[in-house]
Amino acid sequence: MELRRRVIAVGLALLLCRVATPALAAEPSAPKSHAPRTDEEGAGGKMFRKAVRGGQNLAFGLVTDVPRTVYYESRDHGALYGFTVGLFKGIGLGAIRTVVGGYELLTFPIPANDYEPVMLPAYPFEPGPTEAFPDTP
């Protein structure tokens, strides 16, 4: 019975990674940038983007960061590393993304860091490996 549960769990993890892989396979073509989309965008647009980003990260942070991290760790270090270390790293990054999403949603009217994202990629469904607090040295 215990072996059956483990096989089912591994099968579901593989299926989840298989489903998420095509969406994650496309690398971002432009270099990562923290610059606003337009220089003319007012504070209202930046606040709205921060609120939407916070809501998406709060709702989908854990769901998207686990398969994303497993994929990128597997690609960079091999499948065994990706499915072990990447899984736990993805859970941690997903939890961080969820907390950051709540923070951004609650503080969207406050112009901290000129409304720039705390994590990259800024939105949960954008491709690329997750970086928490990219501006810190």
N, C-alpha and C positions, 0 to 999 in steps of 0.2 A: 504494500500500500504506500509506504514512504517512497519507494523507488518510482512508483507511478506518479506521485505528486511532483517529484523532482523532474521527471521527464516532461510532464505537462508544463511546468514552470519554464524549463529551458526552451521548450517548443514555442511557448507564447513569447518569450524574449526574442527568439530568432525571428518569429513572425513580425513582431513589432519593429525590429530593426530592418527587416526586409521591406516593410511598408514605408518606413521613414527614409530609407536610403535614397530613393530617386529624388525626393525633395531636398535632401541635404547634399547630394552629389554636385550640384551646381555651385561652384566657388564664386564668391563675389568678384566681379570684374574690376571694380574700382578699389583703390586702397582705402583702408578704414579711415574715416574722417569724423571729427567731432564738430565740424563746421555746420552752421545752420544751412538749410536748403537754399534759402535766398537771404540776401542781406536786407531786403526791403520788408521782410516778414515782421509783422508787429508782435507785441507781447501777447495779444489775444490768440494768435495762431500758434505761438510757441506753447502757451498754456494749454490749449486744446490738444496739441500733439503730445504733451507730457501726460495729460489725463488719459488719453487713449492708450498711450504706451503703458502707463501704469495699470490700467484695467486689463489689457491683454496679458501683461506679464503676471499679474495676480491670478488671472483665470487659467492661463496655459503654461506657466513657468515650469512646473514639475513634469507636466505631460510632454513637453517638447525637449527639455534639456537632457533627460535620461537617454533617449535614443540618439540625440545629436552627439552627446559626449561619447557614447559607446561607438558610434560610427567613426568619429574622428580619432579616437584612441586606437580603435582596431586598424584604421587605415595607416596611422603613423607608427604603431608599435606591435601590430599583430593581433589576431583574433582573440587569443587567450587573454592577453593584457586588456584588450578592449572590453571583453565580457566580464572581467573581474574588477580590475581597477577602474575602468571606464564606467561601469555600472554604479559603483559607490561614489565616484567623482561626479557623475551625472545627477545622482540623488542630491548631493550636497549643493551643486550649482543650481539645480532646480529649486531647491529650498531657498537659496539666496535670491534667485530671480523672483520667486513668489513674494518674499519679504520686501525686496526692492520695489516690486510692482505696487504693493500696498503703500509703501512710503511715497512713491511718486503720485499715486492717486490721491493720497491725503494732502500732499503738499504742492499740488499743481499750481496754485495761485502764487506761490513763493518763487521768485526768480533765482533760486540757488543754482550756481554754475551756469547762468544764462539758459536755463531749461534744458541743458544737455543731458544725454542719457548717462546713467550710472554704470550700465553694463553694455557690452557689445556682443553680438548684434543687439541693437536697441529693441527690436520687436522679436517675439518668440519664434516666429515662422521664417525669419530671414536666415539664409545659409551662412555658414562660418562657425568656427569653434567659439564657445562662450568665453568671454574675458570679464571677470568681475573687477570693478574699480580700475579701469584701464589707465586713468590719469595719475595713479599713485606711483611713486618711484620704486 
